[in-house]
């Protein structure tokens, strides 16, 4: 039986993953019981979930959140929109993560996979961290799930069908716009290990396709 071909017939990556797990479990049990001499599912490939398109906040949505949300939600939204922090990073951020050097304020961020990056800190982010007046966690006892659920609940309350991660998308697309598409600089600000991850924001950040085409002069097809 060609299990790979069977999996190839399934369109959704999530369904492929489920089918792969079921095959590995079933054939693994048969192999353990001695009912088959080889396990055909042992080396089945894994299936990576395709990246979804970014869903950044609009400028109006970002303005609403950072000006009108109550604390500590407002501070969380600022950290998402002006530092690109993920929910887990917001939950873990400490006052001691902010430092001042010859280059200005810097923010240390321990991210996914225990990555350790230091990025320039936006004045709004500096104000949030200094305003917390602590070297410890800015939001003690708060988990990543709590950041996600509390911010999501507020966004829904004010009519936004978005999540906290959309603040990070806003940070990326805004940074690309104001930098003129400096993808390498934005990669560093986003703390991406691979520039291909940053590239998914270019399409959203540009948004000038129709504008550029509108600047083309249409040739007169009847011109001699």
LINFENVEN-V577072 format. One record per helix or strand of 3 or more residues. SS is the DSSP state (H for helix, E for strand). FROM is the first residue (numbers start at 1). TO is the last residue. Records with the same first field share a line. If there is no record, write none. Layout:
SS=FROM-TO ; FROM-TO
This chain:
H=3-8 ; 13-32 ; 59-68 ; 73-83 ; 87-92 ; 95-97 ; 112-114 ; 123-132 ; 144-157 ; 165-178 ; 183-190 ; 195-199 ; 202-206 ; 209-214
E=98-101 ; 104-110 ; 116-120
